């Protein structure tokens, strides 16, 4: 049952689990892992850029208004 739980936690329909082979299961889980890694790296990048923007805005002179 642990594999079925992993399958549904990854967002797949429970019924589709039973048609999987070990090879297709592994490919699906690898795809989910790659998607989650990319989402995580995107969130880290957004956080870093936000912090850099706030730091630039607070630095001496600050940022120029966007309309200039």
N, CA, C and O atoms as CSV, one atom per row, in Angstrom:
chain,resi,resn,atom,element,x,y,z
A,1,UNK,N,N,0.804,-1.202,0.000
A,1,UNK,CA,C,0.000,0.000,0.000
A,1,UNK,C,C,0.851,1.272,0.000
A,1,UNK,O,O,0.367,2.336,-0.386
A,2,UNK,N,N,2.100,1.176,0.424
A,2,UNK,CA,C,2.951,2.365,0.472
A,2,UNK,C,C,3.169,2.950,-0.920
A,2,UNK,O,O,3.225,4.170,-1.073
A,3,UNK,N,N,3.290,2.102,-1.927
A,3,UNK,CA,C,3.499,2.601,-3.288
A,3,UNK,C,C,2.248,3.303,-3.804
A,3,UNK,O,O,2.344,4.319,-4.492
A,4,UNK,N,N,1.076,2.766,-3.476
A,4,UNK,CA,C,-0.165,3.416,-3.881
A,4,UNK,C,C,-0.287,4.783,-3.211
A,4,UNK,O,O,-0.754,5.741,-3.827
A,5,UNK,N,N,0.126,4.869,-1.972
A,5,UNK,CA,C,0.109,6.154,-1.264
A,5,UNK,C,C,1.046,7.152,-1.937
A,5,UNK,O,O,0.683,8.312,-2.136
A,6,UNK,N,N,2.236,6.709,-2.283
A,6,UNK,CA,C,3.177,7.588,-3.003
A,6,UNK,C,C,2.567,8.058,-4.321
A,6,UNK,O,O,2.677,9.229,-4.685
A,7,UNK,N,N,1.930,7.144,-5.021
A,7,UNK,CA,C,1.325,7.436,-6.322
A,7,UNK,C,C,0.273,8.540,-6.194
A,7,UNK,O,O,0.256,9.491,-6.975
A,8,UNK,N,N,-0.601,8.399,-5.199
A,8,UNK,CA,C,-1.664,9.400,-5.036
A,8,UNK,C,C,-1.114,10.712,-4.481
A,8,UNK,O,O,-1.601,11.780,-4.851
A,9,UNK,N,N,-0.120,10.657,-3.610
A,9,UNK,CA,C,0.499,11.887,-3.111
A,9,UNK,C,C,1.178,12.660,-4.228
A,9,UNK,O,O,1.290,13.883,-4.158
A,10,UNK,N,N,1.630,11.955,-5.256
A,10,UNK,CA,C,2.265,12.609,-6.405
A,10,UNK,C,C,1.232,13.263,-7.322
A,10,UNK,O,O,1.588,13.982,-8.255
A,11,UNK,N,N,-0.042,13.009,-7.051
A,11,UNK,CA,C,-1.092,13.657,-7.817
A,11,UNK,C,C,-1.746,12.798,-8.875
A,11,UNK,O,O,-2.575,13.284,-9.644
A,12,UNK,N,N,-1.388,11.538,-8.925
A,12,UNK,CA,C,-1.968,10.633,-9.911
A,12,UNK,C,C,-3.231,9.986,-9.354
A,12,UNK,O,O,-3.381,9.841,-8.140
A,13,UNK,N,N,-4.130,9.602,-10.244
A,13,UNK,CA,C,-5.369,8.940,-9.838
A,13,UNK,C,C,-5.065,7.538,-9.307
A,13,UNK,O,O,-4.263,6.814,-9.897
A,14,UNK,N,N,-5.695,7.153,-8.204
A,14,UNK,CA,C,-5.441,5.826,-7.643
A,14,UNK,C,C,-5.707,4.688,-8.631
A,14,UNK,O,O,-4.978,3.696,-8.646
A,15,UNK,N,N,-6.736,4.829,-9.446
A,15,UNK,CA,C,-7.067,3.759,-10.399
A,15,UNK,C,C,-5.953,3.511,-11.408
A,15,UNK,O,O,-5.772,2.384,-11.869
A,16,UNK,N,N,-5.207,4.556,-11.754
A,16,UNK,CA,C,-4.161,4.392,-12.766
A,16,UNK,C,C,-2.928,3.673,-12.211
A,16,UNK,O,O,-2.080,3.218,-12.978
A,17,UNK,N,N,-2.828,3.571,-10.912
A,17,UNK,CA,C,-1.682,2.895,-10.300
A,17,UNK,C,C,-1.571,1.444,-10.760
A,17,UNK,O,O,-0.473,0.944,-11.006
A,18,UNK,N,N,-2.702,0.785,-10.872
A,18,UNK,CA,C,-2.699,-0.656,-11.127
A,18,UNK,C,C,-2.281,-1.002,-12.549
A,18,UNK,O,O,-2.002,-2.167,-12.835
A,19,UNK,N,N,-2.230,-0.021,-13.448
A,19,UNK,CA,C,-1.765,-0.283,-14.813
A,19,UNK,C,C,-0.263,-0.049,-14.964
A,19,UNK,O,O,0.284,-0.270,-16.045
A,20,UNK,N,N,0.398,0.385,-13.925
A,20,UNK,CA,C,1.816,0.726,-14.013
A,20,UNK,C,C,2.691,-0.514,-13.891
A,20,UNK,O,O,2.376,-1.468,-13.180
A,21,UNK,N,N,3.802,-0.457,-14.617
A,21,UNK,CA,C,4.860,-1.450,-14.435
A,21,UNK,C,C,5.897,-0.795,-13.515
A,21,UNK,O,O,5.843,0.418,-13.309
A,22,UNK,N,N,6.817,-1.550,-12.970
A,22,UNK,CA,C,7.871,-0.916,-12.163
A,22,UNK,C,C,8.607,0.177,-12.948
A,22,UNK,O,O,8.993,1.202,-12.385
A,23,UNK,N,N,8.795,-0.049,-14.234
A,23,UNK,CA,C,9.507,0.932,-15.057
A,23,UNK,C,C,8.704,2.221,-15.233
A,23,UNK,O,O,9.260,3.313,-15.120
A,24,UNK,N,N,7.398,2.104,-15.511
A,24,UNK,CA,C,6.584,3.323,-15.691
A,24,UNK,C,C,6.359,4.032,-14.363
A,24,UNK,O,O,6.276,5.259,-14.317
A,25,UNK,N,N,6.260,3.256,-13.277
A,25,UNK,CA,C,6.132,3.866,-11.947
A,25,UNK,C,C,7.362,4.714,-11.644
A,25,UNK,O,O,7.250,5.855,-11.195
A,26,UNK,N,N,8.529,4.144,-11.897
A,26,UNK,CA,C,9.787,4.851,-11.637
A,26,UNK,C,C,9.888,6.115,-12.504
A,26,UNK,O,O,10.305,7.168,-12.022
A,27,UNK,N,N,9.510,6.007,-13.768
A,27,UNK,CA,C,9.559,7.169,-14.660
A,27,UNK,C,C,8.620,8.268,-14.172
A,27,UNK,O,O,8.975,9.447,-14.198
A,28,UNK,N,N,7.442,7.892,-13.735
A,28,UNK,CA,C,6.492,8.883,-13.229
A,28,UNK,C,C,7.025,9.560,-11.969
A,28,UNK,O,O,6.915,10.778,-11.823
A,29,UNK,N,N,7.602,8.773,-11.059
A,29,UNK,CA,C,8.143,9.341,-9.818
A,29,UNK,C,C,9.354,10.228,-10.101
A,29,UNK,O,O,9.534,11.256,-9.449
A,30,UNK,N,N,10.184,9.837,-11.071
A,30,UNK,CA,C,11.318,10.678,-11.462
A,30,UNK,C,C,10.819,12.014,-12.022
A,30,UNK,O,O,11.396,13.066,-11.747
A,31,UNK,N,N,9.747,11.958,-12.805
A,31,UNK,CA,C,9.173,13.188,-13.347
A,31,UNK,C,C,8.631,14.097,-12.265
A,31,UNK,O,O,8.822,15.312,-12.315
A,32,UNK,N,N,7.960,13.521,-11.294
A,32,UNK,CA,C,7.436,14.305,-10.177
A,32,UNK,C,C,8.588,14.927,-9.392
A,32,UNK,O,O,8.528,16.098,-9.017
A,33,UNK,N,N,9.625,14.150,-9.147
A,33,UNK,CA,C,10.785,14.668,-8.405
A,33,UNK,C,C,11.434,15.830,-9.152
A,33,UNK,O,O,11.828,16.819,-8.535
A,34,UNK,N,N,11.548,15.717,-10.471
A,34,UNK,CA,C,12.137,16.804,-11.261
A,34,UNK,C,C,11.270,18.054,-11.207
A,34,UNK,O,O,11.789,19.165,-11.099
A,35,UNK,N,N,9.949,17.881,-11.281
A,35,UNK,CA,C,9.038,19.024,-11.207
A,35,UNK,C,C,9.142,19.714,-9.845
A,35,UNK,O,O,9.207,20.941,-9.770
A,36,UNK,N,N,9.157,18.927,-8.778
A,36,UNK,CA,C,9.252,19.509,-7.439
A,36,UNK,C,C,10.586,20.237,-7.232
A,36,UNK,O,O,10.632,21.284,-6.585
A,37,UNK,N,N,11.661,19.682,-7.781
A,37,UNK,CA,C,12.971,20.338,-7.671
A,37,UNK,C,C,12.957,21.670,-8.410
A,37,UNK,O,O,13.465,22.667,-7.897
A,38,UNK,N,N,12.380,21.698,-9.612
A,38,UNK,CA,C,12.310,22.934,-10.386
A,38,UNK,C,C,11.452,23.973,-9.669
A,38,UNK,O,O,11.802,25.153,-9.651
A,39,UNK,N,N,10.331,23.551,-9.077
A,39,UNK,CA,C,9.486,24.479,-8.332
A,39,UNK,C,C,10.224,25.038,-7.124
A,39,UNK,O,O,10.113,26.224,-6.812
A,40,UNK,N,N,10.975,24.178,-6.449
A,40,UNK,CA,C,11.742,24.615,-5.283
A,40,UNK,C,C,12.818,25.621,-5.677
A,40,UNK,O,O,12.991,26.643,-5.012
A,41,UNK,N,N,13.532,25.335,-6.746
A,41,UNK,CA,C,14.570,26.256,-7.207
A,41,UNK,C,C,13.966,27.584,-7.657
A,41,UNK,O,O,14.574,28.637,-7.466
A,42,UNK,N,N,12.777,27.541,-8.251
A,42,UNK,CA,C,12.086,28.774,-8.641
A,42,UNK,C,C,11.705,29.602,-7.425
A,42,UNK,O,O,11.824,30.827,-7.441
A,43,UNK,N,N,11.248,28.939,-6.375
A,43,UNK,CA,C,10.881,29.655,-5.151
A,43,UNK,C,C,12.106,30.283,-4.496
A,43,UNK,O,O,12.043,31.409,-4.001
A,44,UNK,N,N,13.214,29.559,-4.494
A,44,UNK,CA,C,14.456,30.097,-3.930
A,44,UNK,C,C,14.922,31.304,-4.740
A,44,UNK,O,O,15.352,32.308,-4.172
A,45,UNK,N,N,14.837,31.207,-6.053
A,45,UNK,CA,C,15.231,32.318,-6.921
A,45,UNK,C,C,14.359,33.539,-6.675
A,45,UNK,O,O,14.861,34.661,-6.617
A,46,UNK,N,N,13.057,33.327,-6.532
A,46,UNK,CA,C,12.140,34.434,-6.256
A,46,UNK,C,C,12.478,35.089,-4.919
A,46,UNK,O,O,12.496,36.315,-4.816
A,47,UNK,N,N,12.742,34.281,-3.902
A,47,UNK,CA,C,13.088,34.814,-2.586
A,47,UNK,C,C,14.384,35.617,-2.654
A,47,UNK,O,O,14.475,36.699,-2.076
A,48,UNK,N,N,15.384,35.091,-3.357
A,48,UNK,CA,C,16.659,35.796,-3.468
A,48,UNK,C,C,16.478,37.126,-4.184
A,48,UNK,O,O,16.986,38.152,-3.732
A,49,UNK,N,N,15.756,37.111,-5.299
A,49,UNK,CA,C,15.551,38.344,-6.052
A,49,UNK,C,C,14.741,39.359,-5.262
A,49,UNK,O,O,15.003,40.558,-5.352
A,50,UNK,N,N,13.766,38.903,-4.493
A,50,UNK,CA,C,12.989,39.807,-3.648
A,50,UNK,C,C,13.886,40.464,-2.609
A,50,UNK,O,O,13.813,41.673,-2.389
A,51,UNK,N,N,14.733,39.660,-1.971
A,51,UNK,CA,C,15.651,40.209,-0.971
A,51,UNK,C,C,16.622,41.190,-1.611
A,51,UNK,O,O,16.925,42.229,-1.023
A,52,UNK,N,N,17.113,40.880,-2.797
A,52,UNK,CA,C,18.034,41.783,-3.483
A,52,UNK,C,C,17.328,43.093,-3.842
A,52,UNK,O,O,17.915,44.169,-3.724
A,53,UNK,N,N,16.089,43.002,-4.275
A,53,UNK,CA,C,15.328,44.196,-4.625
A,53,UNK,C,C,15.095,45.062,-3.392
A,53,UNK,O,O,15.263,46.281,-3.451
A,54,UNK,N,N,14.713,44.448,-2.284
A,54,UNK,CA,C,14.490,45.199,-1.046
A,54,UNK,C,C,15.794,45.839,-0.583
A,54,UNK,O,O,15.800,46.984,-0.131
A,55,UNK,N,N,16.896,45.105,-0.695
A,55,UNK,CA,C,18.191,45.663,-0.306
A,55,UNK,C,C,18.567,46.850,-1.168
A,55,UNK,O,O,19.103,47.838,-0.666
A,56,UNK,N,N,18.293,46.765,-2.461
A,56,UNK,CA,C,18.600,47.881,-3.356
A,56,UNK,C,C,17.709,49.076,-3.048
A,56,UNK,O,O,18.154,50.221,-3.128
A,57,UNK,N,N,16.477,48.821,-2.703
A,57,UNK,CA,C,15.549,49.907,-2.397
A,57,UNK,C,C,15.942,50.619,-1.111
A,57,UNK,O,O,15.672,51.810,-0.955
A,58,UNK,N,N,16.570,49.911,-0.202
A,58,UNK,CA,C,16.934,50.499,1.075
A,58,UNK,C,C,18.351,51.078,1.067
A,58,UNK,O,O,18.755,51.740,2.023
A,59,UNK,N,N,19.097,50.833,0.003
A,59,UNK,CA,C,20.466,51.326,-0.051
A,59,UNK,C,C,20.481,52.841,-0.230
A,59,UNK,O,O,19.447,53.467,-0.464
A,60,UNK,N,N,21.657,53.406,-0.116
A,60,UNK,CA,C,21.816,54.849,-0.227
A,60,UNK,C,C,21.237,55.330,-1.560
A,60,UNK,O,O,21.656,54.869,-2.621
A,61,UNK,N,N,20.310,56.222,-1.507
A,61,UNK,CA,C,19.693,56.755,-2.708
A,61,UNK,C,C,18.485,55.956,-3.153
A,61,UNK,O,O,17.607,56.496,-3.826
A,62,UNK,N,N,18.419,54.703,-2.802
A,62,UNK,CA,C,17.276,53.873,-3.166
A,62,UNK,C,C,17.145,53.673,-4.663
A,62,UNK,O,O,18.036,54.029,-5.434
A,63,UNK,N,N,16.050,53.112,-5.050
A,63,UNK,CA,C,15.779,52.869,-6.456
A,63,UNK,C,C,15.027,54.060,-7.059
A,63,UNK,O,O,14.291,54.763,-6.366
A,64,UNK,N,N,15.222,54.264,-8.323
A,64,UNK,CA,C,14.481,55.306,-9.008
A,64,UNK,C,C,13.055,54.779,-9.252
A,64,UNK,O,O,12.859,53.574,-9.410
A,65,UNK,N,N,12.085,55.663,-9.283
A,65,UNK,CA,C,10.722,55.205,-9.580
A,65,UNK,C,C,10.678,54.529,-10.952
A,65,UNK,O,O,11.450,54.882,-11.844
A,66,UNK,N,N,9.798,53.582,-11.116
A,66,UNK,CA,C,9.712,52.829,-12.361
A,66,UNK,C,C,9.320,53.694,-13.551
A,66,UNK,O,O,9.652,53.356,-14.687
A,67,UNK,N,N,8.636,54.779,-13.323
A,67,UNK,CA,C,8.139,55.588,-14.429
A,67,UNK,C,C,9.207,56.542,-14.986
A,67,UNK,O,O,8.927,57.262,-15.944
A,68,UNK,N,N,10.367,56.569,-14.442
A,68,UNK,CA,C,11.411,57.476,-14.947
A,68,UNK,C,C,12.343,56.755,-15.878
A,68,UNK,O,O,13.282,57.357,-16.399
